[in-house]
Amino acid sequence: MTSKTIKIYTLSTCSHCKAAKKFLNDLSVQYDCIDVDLLGAEDKAEVLDEVRKYNPKLTFPTILCGDKVIIGFQDREIKDALGL
């Protein structure tokens, strides 16, 4: 369907994050997901630094779709970024 690399940074308890993952799953889109709150302290600090580069406010979900950054669960933006 899409050849873009998709990475999603989430919190395991966040309803918007769960909705974004469900949306991508419903579209049968493959993605890499990192539940930031489930990481160990050292890994979490490293990943938060990475997320901060794309989203300085550190809000979740933060979705990387190719070279596009989508902050929050924005279904229309996600579809546009995927070319759907």
C-alpha atoms as an extended CHARMM CRD file, in Angstrom:
* protein
*
        84  EXT
         1         1  MET       CA              0.0000000000        0.0000000000        0.0000000000  PROA      1               0.0000000000
         2         2  THR       CA              2.5510000000        2.5640000000        1.0910000000  PROA      2               0.0000000000
         3         3  SER       CA              6.3250000000        2.3700000000        0.8910000000  PROA      3               0.0000000000
         4         4  LYS       CA              6.8520000000        5.1470000000        3.4200000000  PROA      4               0.0000000000
         5         5  THR       CA              8.5180000000        4.3280000000        6.7090000000  PROA      5               0.0000000000
         6         6  ILE       CA              6.1260000000        5.0170000000        9.5590000000  PROA      6               0.0000000000
         7         7  LYS       CA              7.2040000000        5.3880000000       13.1550000000  PROA      7               0.0000000000
         8         8  ILE       CA              4.8380000000        6.2540000000       15.9710000000  PROA      8               0.0000000000
         9         9  TYR       CA              5.8420000000        7.3560000000       19.4620000000  PROA      9               0.0000000000
        10        10  THR       CA              3.0970000000        6.6670000000       21.9840000000  PROA      10              0.0000000000
        11        11  LEU       CA              2.2170000000        6.2450000000       25.6330000000  PROA      11              0.0000000000
        12        12  SER       CA              0.6680000000        2.8680000000       26.4450000000  PROA      12              0.0000000000
        13        13  THR       CA             -2.2060000000        4.4400000000       28.4130000000  PROA      13              0.0000000000
        14        14  CYS       CA             -3.0390000000        7.2890000000       26.0000000000  PROA      14              0.0000000000
        15        15  SER       CA             -6.4580000000        7.0250000000       24.3120000000  PROA      15              0.0000000000
        16        16  HSD       CA             -5.3290000000        9.1590000000       21.3380000000  PROA      16              0.0000000000
        17        17  CYS       CA             -2.2970000000        6.9000000000       20.8910000000  PROA      17              0.0000000000
        18        18  LYS       CA             -4.4880000000        3.7930000000       20.9810000000  PROA      18              0.0000000000
        19        19  ALA       CA             -6.8270000000        5.3670000000       18.4120000000  PROA      19              0.0000000000
        20        20  ALA       CA             -3.8870000000        6.1880000000       16.1120000000  PROA      20              0.0000000000
        21        21  LYS       CA             -2.5560000000        2.6170000000       16.3140000000  PROA      21              0.0000000000
        22        22  LYS       CA             -6.0310000000        1.1930000000       15.6590000000  PROA      22              0.0000000000
        23        23  PHE       CA             -6.4550000000        3.5400000000       12.6850000000  PROA      23              0.0000000000
        24        24  LEU       CA             -3.1410000000        2.3960000000       11.1580000000  PROA      24              0.0000000000
        25        25  ASN       CA             -4.0050000000       -1.2490000000       11.8530000000  PROA      25              0.0000000000
        26        26  ASP       CA             -7.4450000000       -0.8230000000       10.2310000000  PROA      26              0.0000000000
        27        27  LEU       CA             -5.6810000000        0.5600000000        7.1370000000  PROA      27              0.0000000000
        28        28  SER       CA             -3.3210000000       -2.4690000000        7.2010000000  PROA      28              0.0000000000
        29        29  VAL       CA             -0.3500000000       -0.1210000000        7.3840000000  PROA      29              0.0000000000
        30        30  GLN       CA              2.9050000000       -1.4600000000        8.8020000000  PROA      30              0.0000000000
        31        31  TYR       CA              4.5940000000        0.7930000000       11.3410000000  PROA      31              0.0000000000
        32        32  ASP       CA              7.1600000000        0.7950000000       14.1100000000  PROA      32              0.0000000000
        33        33  CYS       CA              5.7290000000        1.7450000000       17.4830000000  PROA      33              0.0000000000
        34        34  ILE       CA              7.5830000000        2.8220000000       20.6000000000  PROA      34              0.0000000000
        35        35  ASP       CA              5.5790000000        2.9950000000       23.8460000000  PROA      35              0.0000000000
        36        36  VAL       CA              7.7890000000        5.5810000000       25.5190000000  PROA      36              0.0000000000
        37        37  ASP       CA              6.3670000000        5.0840000000       29.0220000000  PROA      37              0.0000000000
        38        38  LEU       CA              7.2860000000        1.3800000000       28.9700000000  PROA      38              0.0000000000
        39        39  LEU       CA             10.9960000000        1.9830000000       28.3030000000  PROA      39              0.0000000000
        40        40  GLY       CA             13.6970000000        1.7970000000       30.9440000000  PROA      40              0.0000000000
        41        41  ALA       CA             15.0570000000        5.0950000000       32.2660000000  PROA      41              0.0000000000
        42        42  GLU       CA             18.1130000000        5.2760000000       29.9930000000  PROA      42              0.0000000000
        43        43  ASP       CA             16.2230000000        4.2630000000       26.8280000000  PROA      43              0.0000000000
        44        44  LYS       CA             13.3430000000        6.5860000000       27.7190000000  PROA      44              0.0000000000
        45        45  ALA       CA             15.6750000000        9.6030000000       28.0420000000  PROA      45              0.0000000000
        46        46  GLU       CA             17.2480000000        8.7830000000       24.6720000000  PROA      46              0.0000000000
        47        47  VAL       CA             13.8720000000        8.3560000000       22.9230000000  PROA      47              0.0000000000
        48        48  LEU       CA             12.4550000000       11.5330000000       24.4830000000  PROA      48              0.0000000000
        49        49  ASP       CA             15.4410000000       13.4500000000       23.0790000000  PROA      49              0.0000000000
        50        50  GLU       CA             14.6430000000       11.9420000000       19.6830000000  PROA      50              0.0000000000
        51        51  VAL       CA             10.9260000000       12.8590000000       19.9210000000  PROA      51              0.0000000000
        52        52  ARG       CA             11.8220000000       16.3970000000       21.0370000000  PROA      52              0.0000000000
        53        53  LYS       CA             13.5890000000       16.9540000000       17.6730000000  PROA      53              0.0000000000
        54        54  TYR       CA             10.2750000000       16.4030000000       15.8640000000  PROA      54              0.0000000000
        55        55  ASN       CA              7.8820000000       17.6410000000       18.5360000000  PROA      55              0.0000000000
        56        56  PRO       CA              9.4120000000       20.0670000000       21.0660000000  PROA      56              0.0000000000
        57        57  LYS       CA              6.2470000000       19.9680000000       23.2120000000  PROA      57              0.0000000000
        58        58  LEU       CA              6.6520000000       16.1900000000       23.6910000000  PROA      58              0.0000000000
        59        59  THR       CA              2.9890000000       15.4050000000       23.1370000000  PROA      59              0.0000000000
        60        60  PHE       CA              1.7380000000       12.0060000000       22.0590000000  PROA      60              0.0000000000
        61        61  PRO       CA              1.2270000000       10.4060000000       19.6910000000  PROA      61              0.0000000000
        62        62  THR       CA              4.0140000000       11.7730000000       17.5500000000  PROA      62              0.0000000000
        63        63  ILE       CA              3.8750000000       10.1150000000       14.1370000000  PROA      63              0.0000000000
        64        64  LEU       CA              6.6280000000       10.1570000000       11.5250000000  PROA      64              0.0000000000
        65        65  CYS       CA              5.4030000000        9.2580000000        8.0580000000  PROA      65              0.0000000000
        66        66  GLY       CA              8.2470000000        9.5250000000        5.5940000000  PROA      66              0.0000000000
        67        67  ASP       CA              9.4580000000       13.1060000000        6.0720000000  PROA      67              0.0000000000
        68        68  LYS       CA              6.1440000000       14.3490000000        7.5050000000  PROA      68              0.0000000000
        69        69  VAL       CA              5.5920000000       14.8090000000       11.2460000000  PROA      69              0.0000000000
        70        70  ILE       CA              2.0420000000       14.4810000000       12.5640000000  PROA      70              0.0000000000
        71        71  ILE       CA              1.3530000000       15.5740000000       16.1180000000  PROA      71              0.0000000000
        72        72  GLY       CA             -1.6230000000       13.9220000000       17.7960000000  PROA      72              0.0000000000
        73        73  PHE       CA             -4.1630000000       11.6130000000       16.1910000000  PROA      73              0.0000000000
        74        74  GLN       CA             -5.0850000000       13.4320000000       12.9830000000  PROA      74              0.0000000000
        75        75  ASP       CA             -6.7450000000       10.8340000000       10.7540000000  PROA      75              0.0000000000
        76        76  ARG       CA             -7.0030000000       13.1240000000        7.7030000000  PROA      76              0.0000000000
        77        77  GLU       CA             -3.3390000000       14.1440000000        7.9930000000  PROA      77              0.0000000000
        78        78  ILE       CA             -2.2860000000       10.5170000000        8.3510000000  PROA      78              0.0000000000
        79        79  LYS       CA             -4.2600000000        9.5090000000        5.2520000000  PROA      79              0.0000000000
        80        80  ASP       CA             -2.8150000000       12.4480000000        3.2980000000  PROA      80              0.0000000000
        81        81  ALA       CA              0.7280000000       11.5490000000        4.3710000000  PROA      81              0.0000000000
        82        82  LEU       CA              0.1080000000        7.9530000000        3.2520000000  PROA      82              0.0000000000
        83        83  GLY       CA             -1.3300000000        9.1080000000       -0.0510000000  PROA      83              0.0000000000
        84        84  LEU       CA             -4.7400000000        7.5700000000        0.6620000000  PROA      84              0.0000000000
